[in-house]
C-alpha cells in the first residue's frame, strides 16, 4: 500500500478527507467509491500521524488534575475520597511523592484512572 512521503502530501490528504467527509455519511454504502477512498485515505493519514505525531501517555499528575476538574472536586475532597491527607495529595500533584499501592488502587477505583498510567 502507498505511504505518505511528505508533510505536503499529508496536508493535501487532510483536505481531501475533509471534502470526502462532506459527501460520505452514515447512510453511504461501504461499496460506494467515495466511502472506499475515504477509508483508504484515513488509514494512510493515521499511519503517518502515528509515526510523526505520536501521542504520549499522560502523566499521573495530569490525569489526576483532569479528573479533579471533571469531577469538580478540590484537593481536600480528593484527599477524603482516596483516604489520604490534603498535604499528601499536594505532594502527589507536585511530584514530591508517589502514591502507595493502596492509594493507587483507590485512584483507579474512585477516579477511574487506568492502572497503566498509575504504575508508569
C-alpha distances in whole Angstrom, upper triangle without the diagonal:
4,7,10,13,16,18,19,15,15,19,18,15,18,20,18,18,21,22,20,22,25,24,23,25,26,27,24,23,19,19,20,17,18,18,14,13,15,13,9,11,13,10,9,13,14,11,13,16,16,16,18,21,21,24,27,29,32,35,38,40,38,37,41,42,39,41,44,43,42,45,47,49,51,51,54,53,50,52,54,51,50,53,54,56,55,55,53,50,51,50,47,46,47,45,49,48,46,46,48,46,48,48,44,44,46,43,41,43,45,42,39,38,35,36,33,34,38,38,35
4,7,9,12,15,15,12,12,16,15,13,16,18,16,16,20,20,19,21,24,23,22,25,26,28,25,24,21,21,21,18,18,18,15,13,14,14,10,10,12,10,8,11,13,11,11,15,16,15,16,19,20,23,26,29,32,35,38,40,37,37,41,41,39,41,44,43,41,45,47,49,50,50,54,53,50,52,54,51,50,54,54,56,54,55,52,50,50,50,46,45,46,45,48,48,46,47,48,47,49,48,44,45,47,44,42,44,46,43,40,38,35,37,34,35,38,38,36
4,6,9,12,13,10,10,14,13,11,14,17,16,16,19,20,19,21,24,24,23,26,27,29,26,26,23,23,23,20,19,19,17,14,15,14,11,10,12,10,6,9,11,8,8,12,13,12,13,15,17,20,23,26,29,32,35,37,34,34,38,38,36,38,41,40,39,42,44,46,48,48,51,50,47,50,52,49,48,51,51,53,52,52,50,47,47,46,43,42,43,41,45,45,43,44,46,45,47,46,42,43,45,42,39,42,43,40,38,36,33,35,32,32,36,36,33
4,6,8,9,6,6,10,10,9,11,14,14,14,17,18,18,20,23,23,23,25,27,29,26,27,24,24,24,21,20,20,18,15,15,15,12,10,11,11,7,7,10,9,6,10,12,11,11,13,16,19,22,25,28,31,34,35,33,33,37,37,35,37,40,38,38,41,43,45,46,46,50,49,46,48,51,48,47,50,50,52,50,50,48,46,46,45,42,40,41,40,43,44,42,43,45,45,47,45,42,43,44,41,39,42,43,40,37,35,33,35,32,32,35,35,33
4,7,8,7,8,11,12,11,14,16,16,17,20,21,21,23,26,26,26,29,31,33,30,30,27,28,27,24,23,23,21,18,19,19,16,14,15,14,11,11,13,11,9,12,14,12,11,14,17,20,23,26,29,32,35,37,34,35,38,38,36,39,42,40,40,43,45,46,48,47,51,50,48,50,52,50,49,52,52,53,51,51,49,47,46,46,43,41,42,40,44,45,43,44,47,46,48,47,43,45,46,43,41,44,45,42,40,37,35,37,33,33,37,37,34
4,5,5,6,9,10,11,13,15,15,17,19,20,21,23,25,26,26,29,31,33,31,31,29,30,28,25,24,24,23,20,19,20,17,15,16,16,12,11,14,13,9,12,14,12,10,13,16,20,22,26,28,31,34,35,33,34,37,37,35,38,40,39,38,42,43,45,46,46,50,49,46,49,52,49,48,51,51,52,50,50,48,46,45,45,42,40,40,39,43,44,42,44,46,46,48,46,43,45,46,42,41,44,45,41,39,37,35,37,34,33,37,37,34
4,5,5,6,9,10,11,13,14,15,17,19,20,21,23,25,25,27,30,32,30,31,29,30,28,26,23,24,23,20,19,20,18,15,15,16,13,11,13,13,9,10,14,12,10,11,15,18,21,24,26,29,32,33,30,31,35,34,32,35,38,36,36,39,40,42,43,43,47,47,44,46,49,47,46,49,49,50,48,47,46,43,43,42,40,38,38,37,41,42,41,42,45,45,47,44,41,43,44,40,39,42,43,39,37,35,34,36,33,32,35,36,32
4,5,5,6,9,10,11,12,14,16,17,18,20,22,23,24,27,29,32,29,30,28,29,27,24,22,23,22,19,18,20,18,15,16,17,14,12,15,15,12,13,17,16,13,15,18,21,24,28,29,32,36,36,33,34,38,37,35,38,40,38,38,41,42,45,46,46,50,49,47,49,52,50,49,52,52,53,51,50,49,46,46,46,43,41,41,40,44,45,44,45,48,48,50,48,45,46,47,43,42,45,45,42,40,38,37,39,36,35,38,39,36
4,5,5,6,9,10,10,12,14,15,16,18,20,21,22,25,27,29,26,27,25,26,24,21,19,20,19,16,15,17,14,11,13,14,11,10,13,13,10,12,15,15,13,15,18,21,24,28,29,33,36,37,34,35,38,38,35,38,41,39,38,42,43,45,46,47,50,50,47,50,52,50,49,52,52,53,51,51,50,47,47,47,44,42,42,41,45,46,44,46,48,48,50,48,44,46,47,43,42,44,45,41,40,38,36,38,35,35,38,39,36
4,5,5,6,9,10,10,12,14,15,16,19,20,20,23,25,27,25,26,24,25,24,21,19,19,18,15,14,15,13,10,11,12,9,7,10,11,8,9,12,12,11,12,15,17,21,24,26,29,32,33,30,31,35,34,31,34,37,35,34,38,39,41,43,43,47,46,43,46,48,46,45,49,49,50,48,48,46,43,43,43,40,38,39,38,42,43,41,42,45,44,46,44,41,42,43,40,38,41,41,38,36,34,32,35,32,31,35,35,33
4,5,5,6,9,10,11,13,14,15,17,19,20,22,25,27,25,27,25,26,24,22,19,20,20,16,15,17,16,12,12,14,12,9,13,14,11,11,15,15,13,13,17,19,22,25,27,30,33,34,31,31,35,34,31,34,36,34,34,37,38,41,42,43,46,46,43,46,49,46,46,49,49,50,48,48,47,44,43,43,41,38,39,39,42,43,42,43,46,46,47,45,42,43,44,40,39,42,42,38,37,35,34,36,34,32,36,37,34
4,5,5,6,9,10,11,12,14,16,17,18,21,24,26,23,25,23,24,22,19,16,18,18,14,13,16,14,11,12,15,12,10,14,15,13,14,17,18,16,17,20,22,26,29,30,33,36,37,34,34,38,37,34,37,39,37,36,40,41,44,45,46,50,49,46,49,52,49,49,52,52,53,51,51,50,47,47,47,44,42,43,42,46,47,45,46,49,49,50,48,45,46,47,43,42,44,44,41,39,37,36,39,36,35,39,40,37
4,5,5,6,8,10,10,12,14,15,16,18,21,23,20,22,20,21,19,16,14,15,14,11,10,12,11,7,8,11,9,7,11,12,11,12,15,16,15,16,18,20,24,27,28,32,35,36,33,33,36,36,33,35,38,36,35,38,40,42,44,45,48,47,45,48,50,47,47,50,51,52,50,50,49,46,46,46,43,41,42,41,45,46,44,45,47,47,48,46,43,44,45,41,40,42,42,39,37,35,34,36,34,33,37,38,36
4,5,5,6,9,10,10,13,15,15,17,20,22,20,22,20,22,20,18,15,15,16,13,10,13,12,9,8,12,10,8,11,13,11,11,15,16,15,14,17,18,22,25,26,30,32,33,30,30,34,33,30,32,35,33,31,35,36,39,41,42,45,44,42,45,47,44,44,48,48,49,47,47,46,43,43,43,40,38,39,39,43,43,42,42,45,44,46,44,41,42,42,39,37,39,39,36,34,33,32,34,32,31,35,36,34
4,5,5,6,9,10,11,13,14,17,20,22,20,22,21,22,20,17,14,15,16,13,11,14,14,11,11,15,13,11,14,17,15,15,18,20,18,18,21,22,26,28,29,33,36,36,33,33,36,35,32,35,37,35,33,37,38,41,43,44,47,46,44,47,49,47,47,50,50,52,49,50,49,45,45,46,43,41,42,42,46,46,45,45,48,48,49,47,44,45,45,41,40,42,42,39,37,36,35,38,36,35,38,40,37
4,5,5,6,9,10,11,12,15,18,20,17,19,18,19,16,14,11,12,13,10,8,12,12,8,10,13,12,11,14,16,15,16,19,20,19,20,22,24,27,30,31,35,37,38,35,35,38,37,34,36,39,37,35,39,40,43,45,46,50,48,46,49,51,48,48,52,52,54,52,52,51,48,48,48,45,43,44,44,48,48,47,47,50,49,50,48,45,46,46,43,41,43,43,40,38,37,36,39,37,36,40,41,39
4,5,5,6,9,10,10,13,15,17,15,17,16,17,15,13,10,10,11,9,6,9,10,7,7,11,11,9,12,14,14,14,17,19,18,18,20,21,25,27,28,32,35,36,32,32,35,35,31,33,36,34,32,36,37,40,42,44,47,45,43,46,48,45,45,49,49,51,49,50,48,45,45,46,43,41,42,42,46,46,44,44,47,46,47,45,42,42,43,40,38,40,40,37,35,34,32,35,34,33,37,38,36
4,5,5,7,9,10,12,15,17,16,18,18,19,17,16,12,13,14,12,9,12,14,11,10,14,14,12,14,17,17,16,19,21,20,19,21,22,26,28,29,32,35,35,32,31,35,34,30,32,35,33,31,34,36,39,41,42,46,44,42,45,47,44,45,48,49,50,48,49,48,44,44,45,42,40,41,42,45,46,44,44,47,46,47,45,42,43,43,39,38,40,40,36,34,34,33,36,34,33,37,39,37
4,5,5,7,9,12,15,17,15,17,17,18,15,14,10,12,14,11,9,13,14,12,12,16,16,15,17,20,19,19,22,24,23,23,25,26,29,31,32,36,38,39,36,35,38,37,34,36,39,36,34,38,39,42,44,46,49,47,46,49,51,48,48,52,52,54,51,53,51,48,48,49,46,44,45,45,49,50,48,48,51,50,51,49,46,46,46,43,41,43,43,40,38,37,36,40,38,37,41,42,40
4,5,5,6,9,13,14,11,14,14,15,12,10,7,8,10,8,6,10,12,10,10,14,15,14,16,19,19,19,22,24,23,23,25,25,29,31,32,36,38,39,36,35,38,38,34,36,39,36,34,38,39,42,45,46,49,47,46,49,50,47,48,51,52,54,52,53,52,48,48,49,46,44,46,46,50,50,48,48,50,49,50,48,45,45,45,42,40,42,42,39,37,36,35,38,37,36,40,41,40
4,5,5,7,10,12,11,14,14,16,13,13,9,9,12,11,8,10,13,11,11,14,15,14,16,19,19,19,21,24,23,22,24,24,28,29,30,34,36,37,33,32,35,35,31,33,35,33,31,34,36,39,42,43,46,44,42,46,47,44,44,48,49,51,49,50,49,45,46,47,44,41,43,43,47,47,45,45,47,46,47,45,42,42,42,39,37,39,39,36,34,33,33,36,35,34,37,39,38
4,6,8,11,13,11,15,16,17,14,14,10,11,14,13,11,14,16,15,14,18,19,18,19,22,22,22,25,27,26,25,27,27,31,32,33,37,38,39,36,35,38,37,33,35,37,35,32,36,37,40,43,45,48,46,44,48,49,46,47,50,51,53,50,52,51,47,48,49,46,44,46,46,50,50,48,48,50,49,50,48,45,45,45,42,40,41,41,38,36,36,36,39,38,37,40,42,41
4,7,10,10,9,12,13,14,11,11,8,9,12,11,10,13,15,14,15,18,19,19,20,23,24,23,26,28,28,27,29,29,33,34,35,39,41,42,38,37,40,40,36,37,40,38,35,38,40,43,46,48,51,48,47,50,51,48,49,53,54,55,53,55,54,50,51,52,49,46,48,49,52,52,50,50,52,51,52,50,47,47,47,44,42,43,43,40,38,38,37,41,39,39,42,44,43
4,7,8,6,9,10,12,9,10,7,6,10,10,8,10,13,13,13,16,18,17,18,21,22,22,24,27,27,26,27,28,31,32,33,37,39,40,37,35,38,38,35,36,38,36,34,37,39,42,45,46,49,47,45,49,49,46,47,51,52,53,52,53,52,48,49,50,47,45,47,47,51,51,48,48,50,49,49,47,44,44,44,42,39,40,41,38,36,36,35,38,37,37,40,42,41
4,5,5,9,10,13,11,13,10,9,12,13,11,12,16,16,15,17,20,19,20,23,24,23,25,28,28,27,28,28,31,32,33,36,38,39,36,34,37,37,33,34,37,34,32,34,36,40,43,44,47,44,43,46,47,44,45,48,50,51,50,52,50,47,48,49,46,44,46,46,50,49,47,46,48,47,47,46,43,42,42,40,37,38,38,36,33,34,33,37,36,36,39,41,40
4,6,8,10,13,12,15,13,10,13,15,13,13,17,17,16,18,21,21,20,24,25,25,26,29,30,28,29,28,31,31,33,36,37,39,35,33,36,36,33,33,36,34,31,33,36,39,42,44,46,43,42,45,46,42,43,47,48,50,49,51,49,46,47,48,45,43,46,46,49,49,46,45,47,45,46,44,41,41,41,38,36,36,37,34,32,33,32,35,34,35,38,40,39
4,6,9,11,10,14,12,10,14,16,14,15,18,19,18,20,23,23,23,26,28,28,29,32,33,31,32,32,35,35,36,40,41,42,39,37,40,40,36,36,39,38,34,37,39,42,45,47,50,47,45,49,49,46,47,50,52,54,53,55,53,50,51,52,49,47,50,50,53,53,50,49,51,49,49,48,45,44,44,42,39,40,40,38,35,36,35,39,38,38,41,43,43
4,6,8,7,10,9,7,10,12,11,12,15,16,16,18,21,21,22,24,26,26,27,30,31,30,31,31,34,35,36,40,41,43,40,38,41,41,37,38,41,39,36,39,41,44,47,49,51,49,47,50,51,48,48,52,53,55,54,56,54,51,52,53,50,48,50,50,54,53,51,50,52,50,50,49,46,45,45,43,41,41,42,39,37,37,36,39,38,39,42,43,43
4,5,6,9,10,7,9,12,12,12,15,17,17,18,21,22,22,24,26,27,28,31,32,31,32,32,35,36,38,41,42,44,41,39,42,43,39,39,43,41,38,41,43,46,49,51,53,50,49,52,52,49,49,53,55,57,56,57,56,52,54,54,51,49,52,51,55,54,52,51,52,50,51,50,47,46,46,44,41,42,43,41,38,38,37,40,39,39,42,44,43
4,6,8,9,6,7,10,10,9,12,14,14,15,18,19,19,21,24,24,25,28,29,29,29,30,33,34,36,39,41,43,40,38,41,42,38,38,42,40,38,40,43,45,48,50,52,50,48,51,52,48,48,52,53,56,54,56,54,51,52,53,49,48,50,49,53,52,50,49,50,48,49,48,45,44,45,43,40,40,42,39,36,37,35,37,36,37,40,41,41
4,6,9,7,7,10,12,11,13,15,16,17,19,21,21,23,25,26,27,29,31,31,32,32,36,37,39,42,44,46,43,41,45,45,42,42,46,44,41,44,46,49,52,53,56,53,51,55,55,52,52,55,57,59,58,60,58,54,56,56,53,51,53,53,56,56,53,52,54,52,52,51,48,48,48,46,43,44,45,43,40,40,38,41,40,40,44,45,44
4,6,5,6,9,10,11,13,14,16,17,19,20,21,23,25,26,27,29,30,30,31,32,36,37,39,43,44,46,43,41,45,45,41,42,45,44,41,44,46,49,52,53,56,53,51,55,56,52,52,56,57,60,58,60,58,54,56,56,53,51,53,53,56,56,53,53,55,53,54,52,49,49,49,47,44,45,46,44,41,41,39,42,41,41,45,46,44
4,5,5,6,9,10,11,12,14,15,17,18,20,21,23,24,26,28,28,29,30,31,35,36,38,42,44,46,43,42,45,45,42,43,46,44,42,45,47,50,52,54,57,54,52,55,57,53,53,57,58,60,59,60,58,55,56,56,53,51,53,52,56,56,53,53,55,53,54,53,50,49,50,48,45,46,47,45,42,41,40,42,41,41,45,46,44
4,5,5,6,9,10,10,12,14,15,16,18,20,21,22,24,26,26,26,28,29,33,34,36,40,42,43,40,39,42,42,39,40,43,41,39,42,44,47,49,51,54,52,50,53,54,51,51,55,56,58,56,57,56,52,53,54,50,48,50,50,54,53,51,51,53,51,52,51,48,48,48,45,43,44,45,42,40,39,38,41,39,39,43,44,42
4,5,5,6,9,10,11,12,14,15,16,19,20,21,22,25,26,25,26,27,31,32,34,38,39,41,38,36,40,40,36,37,41,39,36,39,42,44,47,48,51,49,47,50,51,48,48,52,53,55,53,55,53,50,51,51,48,46,48,48,51,51,49,48,50,48,49,48,45,44,45,42,40,41,42,39,36,36,35,38,36,36,40,41,40
4,5,5,6,9,10,11,13,14,15,17,19,20,21,23,24,25,26,27,30,32,34,38,40,42,39,37,41,41,38,39,42,41,38,41,43,46,49,50,53,50,48,51,52,49,49,53,54,56,54,56,54,51,51,52,48,47,49,48,52,51,49,48,50,48,50,48,45,45,46,43,40,42,43,40,37,37,35,38,36,36,40,41,39
4,5,5,6,9,10,11,12,14,16,17,18,20,22,22,23,24,26,29,31,33,37,39,41,38,37,40,41,37,39,42,40,38,41,43,46,48,49,52,51,48,51,53,50,49,53,54,56,54,55,53,50,51,51,48,46,48,47,51,51,48,48,50,49,50,49,45,45,46,43,41,43,44,41,38,37,35,38,36,36,40,41,39
4,6,5,6,9,10,10,12,14,15,16,18,20,21,21,22,23,27,28,30,34,36,38,35,34,37,37,34,35,38,36,34,37,40,42,45,46,49,47,45,48,49,46,46,50,51,52,51,52,50,47,47,48,45,43,45,44,48,48,45,45,47,46,47,46,42,42,43,40,38,40,40,37,35,34,32,35,33,33,37,38,37
4,6,5,6,9,10,11,13,15,15,17,19,20,20,21,22,25,27,29,33,35,37,34,32,36,36,33,34,37,36,34,37,39,42,44,45,48,46,43,47,48,45,44,48,49,51,50,51,49,46,46,47,43,42,44,43,47,46,44,43,45,44,45,44,40,40,41,38,36,37,39,36,33,32,30,33,31,31,35,36,34
4,6,5,6,9,10,11,13,14,16,17,19,19,20,22,25,27,30,33,35,38,35,34,37,38,35,36,39,38,36,39,41,44,46,47,50,48,45,48,50,47,46,50,50,52,51,52,50,47,48,48,44,43,44,43,47,47,44,44,46,45,46,45,41,42,43,40,37,39,41,38,35,34,32,34,32,32,36,37,35
4,5,5,6,8,10,11,12,14,16,16,17,18,20,24,26,28,32,34,36,33,32,36,36,33,35,38,36,35,38,40,42,44,45,48,47,44,47,49,46,45,49,50,51,50,51,49,46,46,46,43,41,43,42,46,46,43,44,46,44,46,44,41,41,42,39,37,39,40,37,35,33,31,34,32,32,35,36,34
4,5,5,6,9,10,10,12,14,15,15,16,17,21,23,25,29,31,33,30,29,32,33,29,31,34,33,31,34,36,39,41,42,45,43,41,44,45,42,42,45,46,48,46,47,45,42,43,43,40,38,39,39,42,42,40,40,42,41,42,41,37,38,39,36,34,36,36,33,31,30,28,30,28,28,32,33,31
4,5,5,6,9,10,11,13,14,15,15,17,20,22,25,28,30,33,30,29,33,33,30,32,35,34,32,35,37,40,42,42,45,44,41,44,45,42,41,45,46,48,46,47,45,42,43,43,39,38,39,38,42,42,39,39,41,40,41,40,37,37,38,35,33,35,36,33,31,29,27,29,27,27,31,31,30
4,5,5,6,9,10,11,12,13,15,17,20,23,25,29,32,33,31,30,34,34,32,33,37,35,34,37,39,41,43,43,47,45,43,45,47,44,43,47,47,49,48,48,46,43,44,43,40,39,40,39,42,42,40,41,43,41,43,42,38,39,40,37,35,37,39,36,33,31,29,31,28,29,32,33,30
4,5,5,6,8,10,10,11,13,15,18,21,23,26,29,31,28,28,31,31,29,31,34,32,31,34,36,38,40,41,44,43,40,43,45,42,41,45,45,47,45,46,44,41,41,41,38,36,37,36,40,40,38,39,41,40,42,40,37,37,39,35,33,36,37,33,31,29,27,30,27,27,31,31,29
4,5,5,6,9,10,10,10,12,15,18,20,24,26,28,25,25,28,29,26,28,31,30,29,32,34,36,38,38,41,40,37,40,42,39,38,42,42,44,42,43,41,38,38,38,35,33,35,34,37,37,35,35,38,36,38,37,33,34,35,32,30,32,33,30,28,26,24,26,24,23,27,28,26
4,6,5,6,9,10,10,13,16,18,21,24,27,29,27,26,30,31,28,30,33,32,31,34,37,38,40,40,43,42,39,41,44,41,39,43,43,45,44,44,42,39,40,39,36,34,36,34,38,38,35,36,38,37,39,37,34,35,36,33,31,34,35,32,29,27,25,27,24,24,28,28,25
4,5,5,6,8,9,12,16,19,21,24,28,29,27,27,31,31,28,31,34,33,32,35,37,39,40,40,43,43,40,42,44,42,41,44,44,45,44,44,42,39,39,39,36,34,35,34,37,38,36,37,39,38,40,39,35,36,38,34,33,36,37,33,31,29,27,29,25,25,29,29,26
4,5,5,5,7,9,13,15,18,21,24,26,23,23,27,27,25,27,30,29,28,31,33,35,36,36,40,39,36,39,41,38,37,41,41,42,40,41,39,36,36,36,33,31,32,31,34,35,33,34,36,35,37,36,32,34,35,31,30,33,33,30,28,26,24,26,23,22,26,27,24
4,6,6,5,8,11,13,16,19,22,24,22,22,26,26,24,26,29,29,28,31,33,34,36,35,39,38,35,37,39,37,35,39,39,40,39,39,37,34,35,34,31,30,30,29,33,33,30,31,34,33,35,33,30,31,32,29,27,30,32,28,26,24,21,23,20,20,23,24,21
4,6,6,10,12,15,18,21,24,26,24,24,28,28,27,29,32,31,31,34,36,37,38,37,41,40,37,39,42,39,38,41,41,42,41,41,38,36,36,35,32,31,31,30,33,34,32,33,35,34,37,35,32,33,35,32,30,33,34,31,29,26,24,25,22,22,25,25,22
4,6,10,12,16,18,21,24,26,23,24,28,28,26,29,31,30,30,33,35,36,37,37,40,40,37,39,42,39,38,41,41,42,40,40,38,36,35,35,32,30,31,29,33,33,32,33,36,35,38,36,33,34,36,32,31,34,35,32,30,27,25,27,24,23,26,26,23
4,6,9,13,15,18,21,22,20,20,24,24,22,25,28,27,26,30,31,33,33,33,37,36,33,36,38,36,35,38,38,39,37,37,35,33,32,32,29,27,28,27,30,31,29,31,33,33,35,33,30,32,33,29,28,31,32,28,27,24,22,24,21,20,24,24,21
4,6,10,12,15,18,20,18,18,22,22,21,23,26,25,25,28,30,31,32,31,35,34,31,33,36,34,32,35,35,36,35,35,33,30,30,30,27,25,26,24,28,28,26,28,30,30,32,30,27,28,30,26,25,28,29,26,24,21,19,21,18,17,20,21,18
4,7,9,12,15,17,14,14,18,19,17,19,22,21,21,24,26,27,28,28,31,31,27,30,32,30,29,32,32,33,31,32,30,27,27,27,23,22,23,22,25,26,24,25,27,27,29,27,24,25,26,23,22,25,25,22,20,18,16,18,15,14,17,18,16
4,6,9,12,14,12,13,16,17,16,18,21,21,21,24,25,26,27,26,29,29,25,27,30,28,26,29,29,30,29,29,27,24,24,24,20,19,20,19,22,22,20,21,24,24,26,24,21,23,24,21,20,23,24,21,19,16,14,16,13,11,14,15,12
4,7,9,12,10,10,13,15,14,15,18,19,19,21,23,23,24,23,26,26,22,24,27,25,23,26,26,27,26,26,24,21,22,21,18,17,18,17,20,20,17,18,21,20,22,20,17,19,20,17,16,19,20,17,16,12,11,12,9,7,11,12,9
4,7,8,6,7,10,11,10,12,15,15,16,18,20,20,21,20,23,23,19,21,24,22,20,24,23,24,23,23,21,18,19,18,15,14,15,14,18,18,16,16,19,20,21,19,16,18,19,15,15,18,18,15,14,11,11,12,10,7,10,12,10
4,5,5,6,9,10,11,12,14,15,16,18,20,19,19,18,21,21,18,19,22,20,18,21,20,21,20,20,18,15,16,15,11,10,12,10,14,14,12,13,16,17,19,16,14,17,17,14,14,18,18,15,15,11,11,12,10,7,8,10,8
4,5,5,6,9,10,10,12,14,15,16,18,17,17,15,18,18,14,16,18,17,15,17,17,18,17,17,15,12,13,13,9,9,11,9,13,12,10,10,13,14,15,13,10,13,13,10,11,14,14,12,12,9,9,10,10,6,6,9,8
4,5,5,6,9,10,11,12,14,15,16,15,14,12,16,16,13,14,18,16,15,17,16,17,15,15,13,10,10,10,7,5,8,7,11,11,10,11,14,16,17,14,12,15,15,11,13,16,15,13,14,11,13,13,13,10,9,12,11
4,6,5,6,9,10,11,12,14,15,15,15,14,17,17,14,16,19,18,17,20,19,19,17,18,16,13,13,14,11,8,10,11,14,15,14,14,18,19,20,16,15,17,17,13,14,17,16,13,14,11,13,14,14,10,11,14,13
4,5,5,6,8,10,10,12,14,14,14,14,17,16,13,15,18,16,15,18,18,19,18,18,17,13,14,15,12,10,13,13,16,16,14,14,17,17,18,15,13,15,14,10,11,14,13,9,10,7,9,12,12,8,9,13,12
4,5,5,6,9,10,10,12,11,11,10,13,13,9,12,14,12,12,15,14,15,14,15,13,10,11,12,9,8,11,12,15,14,12,12,15,16,16,12,11,13,12,8,10,13,11,8,10,8,11,12,14,10,10,13,14
4,5,5,6,9,10,10,10,10,9,13,13,10,13,15,14,14,17,16,17,14,15,14,11,11,13,10,8,11,12,15,15,15,15,18,19,19,16,15,17,15,12,14,16,14,11,13,11,14,16,17,13,13,17,17
4,5,5,6,9,10,10,12,12,15,14,12,15,17,16,16,19,19,20,17,19,18,14,15,17,14,11,14,16,19,19,18,17,20,21,21,17,16,18,16,13,14,16,14,10,12,10,13,16,16,13,14,17,17
4,5,5,6,8,8,11,11,14,12,10,13,15,12,13,16,17,18,16,18,17,13,15,17,14,12,16,17,20,19,17,16,19,19,19,15,14,15,13,10,11,12,10,7,9,8,12,14,16,13,13,17,18
4,6,5,6,5,7,8,11,9,7,11,13,11,12,15,15,16,13,16,15,11,13,15,13,11,15,16,19,18,17,16,19,20,19,16,15,17,14,11,13,14,11,8,11,11,15,17,19,16,15,19,20
4,5,5,7,8,10,13,12,11,14,16,14,16,19,19,19,16,19,18,15,15,18,16,13,16,18,21,21,20,20,23,24,23,19,19,20,18,15,16,17,14,11,14,14,17,20,21,18,18,22,22
4,5,8,11,13,15,13,12,16,17,15,16,20,20,21,19,21,21,17,18,21,18,16,19,21,24,23,22,21,24,24,23,20,19,20,17,14,15,16,13,10,12,12,16,19,20,17,18,22,22
4,6,9,11,13,10,10,13,14,12,14,17,18,19,17,20,19,16,17,20,18,16,20,21,24,23,22,20,22,23,21,18,18,18,15,13,14,14,11,9,11,13,16,19,21,19,18,22,23
4,7,10,12,9,10,14,14,13,15,18,18,18,16,19,19,16,17,20,18,16,19,21,24,23,23,21,24,25,23,20,20,21,18,16,17,17,14,12,15,16,19,22,24,21,21,24,25
4,7,8,6,7,10,10,10,12,14,15,15,12,15,16,12,14,17,16,14,17,19,21,21,20,19,21,22,21,17,18,19,16,14,16,16,12,11,14,15,19,21,23,20,19,23,24
4,5,5,6,9,10,10,12,14,13,12,9,12,13,10,11,14,14,12,15,18,19,19,19,18,21,22,21,17,18,20,16,15,18,18,14,13,17,17,21,22,24,21,20,23,24
4,5,5,6,9,10,11,12,10,9,6,9,10,6,7,11,10,9,12,14,15,15,16,15,17,19,18,14,16,18,15,13,17,17,14,13,17,16,20,21,23,20,18,21,22
4,5,5,6,9,10,10,9,8,5,9,10,8,9,13,13,12,15,17,17,17,17,16,18,20,18,15,17,19,15,14,18,18,15,15,18,19,22,23,25,22,20,23,25
4,5,5,6,9,10,10,10,8,12,12,10,12,15,14,14,17,19,20,19,19,17,18,20,18,14,16,17,14,13,16,15,12,12,16,17,20,21,24,22,20,23,25
4,5,5,6,8,8,9,8,11,10,7,10,13,11,11,15,16,17,16,15,13,15,17,15,11,13,14,10,9,13,13,9,9,13,13,17,18,20,18,16,19,21
4,5,5,6,5,5,5,8,8,6,9,11,11,11,14,16,16,14,14,12,13,15,13,10,13,14,11,10,14,14,11,12,15,15,19,19,21,19,16,19,21
4,6,5,6,7,8,11,11,10,13,15,14,15,18,19,19,17,17,14,15,17,14,11,14,14,11,12,15,14,11,12,16,17,20,20,23,21,19,22,24
4,6,8,10,11,14,13,11,14,16,14,15,19,19,20,18,17,14,15,15,13,10,12,12,8,9,12,10,7,9,12,14,17,17,21,19,17,20,22
4,6,9,10,13,11,9,13,14,12,14,17,17,18,15,14,10,11,12,9,6,9,9,5,6,10,9,7,9,12,12,15,15,18,17,14,16,19
4,7,9,12,10,10,13,14,13,15,18,18,18,15,14,11,11,12,9,7,11,11,8,10,13,12,11,13,15,16,19,18,21,20,16,19,22
4,7,8,6,7,10,11,11,13,15,16,15,12,12,10,10,13,10,8,11,13,10,11,15,15,13,14,17,17,20,19,21,20,16,18,21
4,5,5,7,9,10,11,13,14,16,14,13,14,12,13,16,14,11,15,16,14,14,18,18,16,17,20,20,22,22,24,22,19,21,23
4,5,5,6,9,10,11,12,14,14,13,14,13,15,18,16,13,16,18,15,14,18,19,16,16,20,19,22,22,24,22,19,22,23
4,5,5,6,9,10,11,12,11,10,13,13,15,18,17,14,17,19,17,16,20,21,19,19,22,21,24,23,25,22,19,21,23
4,5,5,6,9,10,11,9,8,9,9,11,14,14,11,13,16,14,13,17,18,17,17,20,18,21,20,21,19,16,18,19
4,5,5,6,9,10,10,9,10,9,12,15,14,10,12,15,13,11,15,16,14,14,17,15,18,18,20,17,14,17,18
4,5,5,6,9,8,9,11,11,15,18,17,14,15,18,16,15,18,20,18,17,20,18,21,21,22,19,16,19,19
4,5,5,6,5,5,8,9,12,16,16,13,14,18,16,15,18,20,19,18,20,18,20,20,21,18,15,17,17
4,6,5,6,5,6,7,10,13,14,11,11,15,14,12,15,17,16,15,17,15,17,16,17,14,11,13,14
4,6,8,8,9,10,14,17,17,13,14,17,16,13,16,18,17,15,17,15,17,17,18,14,13,15,15
4,6,8,10,12,16,19,19,16,16,20,19,16,19,22,20,18,21,18,20,20,20,17,15,17,16
4,6,7,10,13,16,18,15,14,18,18,16,18,21,20,18,20,17,18,18,18,14,13,14,13
4,7,10,13,16,18,15,16,19,19,17,20,23,22,21,23,20,21,20,20,17,15,16,16
4,7,9,13,14,12,12,16,16,15,17,20,19,19,20,18,19,18,18,16,13,14,14
4,7,9,11,9,9,13,13,12,14,17,17,16,18,15,16,14,15,13,10,10,11
4,7,8,5,6,9,10,9,11,14,14,14,15,13,14,12,14,12,9,10,12
4,5,5,6,9,10,10,12,14,15,16,17,15,16,13,15,14,10,10,13
4,5,5,6,9,10,11,12,14,15,15,14,14,11,13,13,10,9,13
4,5,5,6,9,10,11,12,14,14,14,15,12,15,15,12,12,16
4,5,5,6,9,10,10,11,13,12,13,12,14,14,10,11,15
4,5,5,6,9,10,10,11,9,10,8,11,10,6,8,11
4,5,5,6,8,10,10,9,10,8,12,12,9,10,14
4,5,5,6,8,9,9,11,10,14,13,11,13,16
4,6,5,5,7,6,9,9,12,11,8,11,14
4,6,6,5,5,6,6,10,10,8,11,13
4,6,5,7,9,10,13,13,12,14,17
4,6,8,11,12,15,15,13,16,19
4,6,9,11,14,12,11,15,17
4,6,9,12,11,11,14,16
4,6,9,7,7,11,12
4,5,6,7,9,10
4,5,5,6,9
4,5,5,6
4,6,5
4,6
4
